[in-house]
Amino acid sequence: MIKEDYISSRELKTVENHYDVVVAGGGLAGVCASITAAREGARVALLNDRPVLGGNSSSEVRLWALGATSHMGNNNRWAREGGIIDEIMVENLYRNREGNPVIFDTVLIDKVMQEPGIDLYLNTAVFSVQKTGEEKIEKIMGFNSQNSTIYAFSGEMFIDASGDGILSYQAGVPFRMGAENSDEFDEPIAVNKDDFGELLGHTLFFYSKRAEKPVKYVAPSFALKDYNSIPKIHKVKAGVDGCNLWWFEYGGQKDTVHETEEIKFELWKVAYGVWDYIKNSGKFDNADQLTLEWVGLIPGKRESRRFEGNYMLRQSDIVEQKEHFDAISFGGWAIDLHPSEGIYSELDSCSQWHSKGVYQIPFRCYFPKKIKNLLFAGRIISVSHIAFGSTRVMATTAHGGQAVGMAAAICVQKGITPEVLLKKEALHQFQQKLLQTGHYIPGIANDLTHNLISSARIAASSSLSLSELPHNGGWEKLVHSKAQMLPSPGGILPGFTIGVRAGMKTELQVQLRISSKPGNHTPDILLKEENITLEKGVQQVDINFNTIVEEGKYLFLCLMKNENVEVALSLTRITGILSLYNQTNGAVSNYGKQVPAPGSGIDEFEFWTPKRRPNGLNMALMCSSPIQCFSPEQLLNGYNRPVAQPNAWVAEFDDEHPVLELSWDKSQLIREVRLFLDSDYDHPMESVQMNHPEDRIPFCLRDYTLEDEHGKEILRKQGNYQTMNSFLFSEPVQTGKLVFRFEKPAENIPAGVFSIICR
C-alpha cells in the first residue's frame, strides 16, 4: 500500500538518460533514422508521442506509405527507395499482403524492438529543449502521459523527425509555413497561390463494412447536415473507404500546428455527416447493410513547418532533375498540391505535376546552418512549398531518414558536425556507407575498391543470352499502345519478330523510342517509325529499324494503339525487362499525357507505365541476334537495381540450379558477404489497403548455399524474400574461392543477382 499525507506540491518522477543519438518522432522517417544509427553502433533513443509507430502510415491514420513509384502511375521505373524502408516494405508484403494497418503497426514495432541499440519511448511528447550556447542542443525533455514520467534525454546528436518540428522550433531554427511567391525561387507554378491557398490540410479516414442484416445509423448532433456544402459530394460512393477518401481534407487555411484540434473536429463533422448521407439520404440502394467500422481519432497531417537548412530544394531541382554533389536521397512523387479549402473547395482536389524521372535531394536540406548537432528528417526538411508537394510523401521521407541516421552515427563516431560531411572524402565515405545498405542514390555507384569481388575471377554456369521471349501467354488487344522495354547492348539494333492477330486488314504503327536523359525511362525521343500492313488473322511481323543505338539506354519497342490488333504475350519475366502501356492512372493525375500550361516550367510528355502482376505480360518476340546484357561482369558495375541497364547477372532460362564462382589467386580472409537480389523495385508495395498479388516477389532468389574452395558449406539460406541478404561470419572464412549455388526462383523466371559484397 502507498499512502501519503497532504503536502503543498509534488514533482513528477523524472528519469535522465544519455544517448549517442536522440530521435524525436516515430513516423517512418524517425524509425528508419533510428534503425540505421543503431546498426552503425550508436546507442539510440526513439521518442514518439503516439502509442504506435508509423505516423500517417500507422493504424491511427491508415494512409499507405508510398514514394517515387507513385502507384506505378509515372515513368519512374525501378524507383522504390531501397535500404531500411525497403526492408520494412518487403517484410510487410510477406506478413501482410492484404494491407492491414494494424499488422503494419506490428511490423514497425518488431523492426525497432529487434535492434538492441534502440530504447523506444512511446507516448512520450517533447515539450522542452535546452541548449548549450547558441549552437548546441544539450538535452530535450519529454513527458509520458501513460506512466506520468518526465524524461530528460541528453545526447551527442539529435534528429528532429517530429512532423511539426517541435525540437527544431524550440531550438530556434528559422522556419516557414505556407507558400512562397513565384519569384523567390523562380517557381512558375507557385502563381496559383491565390486559388490554392497557402497550406495543404489534414485528412481523416473512415472504414465501413457490410453486416449480415440491415444496420441503422443515428448521426451525432455535431455531424454535418448540409451535404451540399461539399461540392464534390457526388464523388462519394457507398462502401468506398480507407485511403480513397484522401480528399476529405480540411485545415489549409488555418494554423495547422496550433489549430489542429479544431481541424480534427471539423473533419469528424464531415466524416459522420457523410456517413449519415450515405445511410439515410435514400440515394444509395446498397447502403442498408453497411455499418461504420472505424473513424480516425487523429487526422493525417500533410503540412506545417518547413525548416531552413543549407539549401532549399525548389521546383527546378525536381523538374530538371538537377544533380547535387551531396546527394544522399531522392524523390519521385509528383509535385502534388491541394486547394487550401480542401473538401469545401470547388477546385480539383489536387494538382499533380510529374518530372520525367527521379530527382536527387542533397544533404544540405537535412541540417540547419546554426545548430551543430541537429539534423532534420521527414516532411520538415529544407524545401520550398512547391517542392514540398513532392518530398512530403512517406517513403521519400523514410529514405531521407535513413541517410540522416547514418549521418548522425558517423558524426558521433568521428566527433564531427554534419557540415564536415560535405567535405569531399568524408562525403564519399558517407554516400558509400549508405549504398552498401541497399540505399539508392541516383547517379552514384557503389565503389568496389574495398570489395573483394573487384579482384576476383567471376564464372557462372550460364548467362542469359536473350534471343526470345516465347509465346506462351495468350493474346492482348492493343486497346492502349504497348511498349516492350529492352536493354541496348550498343551497336546495330537487332531485328525483332513479333506475333500478331488481326481482326481485319489494317495497319500497325510501330515506333522505336529512347529516353532523352540517361537513367530516365520516359520514352520521349522517337528514333524510327514505320507502318506495317497486316492481313486478317495470325501472322509473324518482322521489325527491322536498321539503326545504331547507344549502350546504356533502354529501347522502347512501341506498338501503337489499334483495337483491331492483338499481340502475342509471354509468361516469361526477366530481371530488368518490362512491358509498358500508354494508359491512364487517375490516382496520380496520369491521363496518358502531361500537358502543362505554357510558362509553368513543367515538361510535357507521355506516360508509359506498367500493369501490376499478374497483368502486364511481356510481348512474345524473337531477336535476330541475341541481346547480351546479363553476364557476370554486371556484378561489377556498382548498381543494385536496373537503371540504364538491367545491372544484373541473369542465368539462362533452363538453368535450374545456377552456380556462380568467385575465385582469387591467393587465399582471402572473408568476414562478411552481402547479396543484393531482385525484389522488383518497380512494384510500389503500398503498405496498406492494396491487396498485393503475392507475398514474395517472384524474381527474388529464395534458396541457395555458399561453399568454400573445398566444397564445405559455409551458409545455407532457405525461404528468403528480402532484397539484401547479409551474413557476418562469427569466424572469418579463409578461402581462395566462393561458390554460390542457387535455385531458380520460379518456372518462368531465371535466377538473377544485382551485386555481391565480400570483405
Buried (B, 14 or more C-beta within 10 A) or exposed (E): EEEEEEEEEEEEEEEEBEBBBBBBBBBBBBBBBBBBBBBBEBBBBBBBBBEBBBBBBBBBBBBBBBBBBBBBBBBBBBBBBBBBBBBBBBBBBBBBBEBBBEBBBBBBBEBBEEBEBBBBBBBBBBEBBEBEEEBBBBBBBBBBEEEEBBBBBBBBBBBBBBBBBBBBBBBEBEBBBBBBEBEEBEBBBBBBBEEBBBBBBBBBBBBBEBEEEEBEBEBEEEBBEEBEEBBBBEEBEBEEBBBEBBBBBBBBBBEBBEEBEEBBEBBBBBBBBBBBBBBBEEEBEEBBEBBBEBBBEBBBBBBBBBBBBBBBBBBBBBBBBBEBEBBBBBBBBBBBBBBBBBBBBEBEBBBBBBBBBBBBBBBBBBBBBEBBBBBBBBBBBBBBBBBBBBBBBBBBBBBBBBBBBBBBBBBBEEEBBBBBBBEEEBBEBBBBBBBBBBBBBBBBBBBBEEBBBEEBEBBBBBBBBBBBBBBEBEBBBBEBBBBBBBBBBBEEBBBBBBBBBBBEEBBBBBBBBBBBBBBBBBBBEEBBEEEBEBEEEEEEBEBEBEEEBEEBBBBBBBBBBBEBBBBBBBBBBBBBBBBBBBBBBEBBBBEBEBEBEEEBBBBEBBBBBBBBBEEBBBBBBBBBEBBBBBBBEBBBBBBBBBBBBBBBBBBBBEBEEBBBBBBBEEEBEBEBBBBBBBBBBBBBBBBBBBEBEBBBBBBBBBBBBBBBBEEEEBBEBEEBBBBBBBBEEEEEBEBBBBBBBBBBBBEBBBBBBBBBBBB
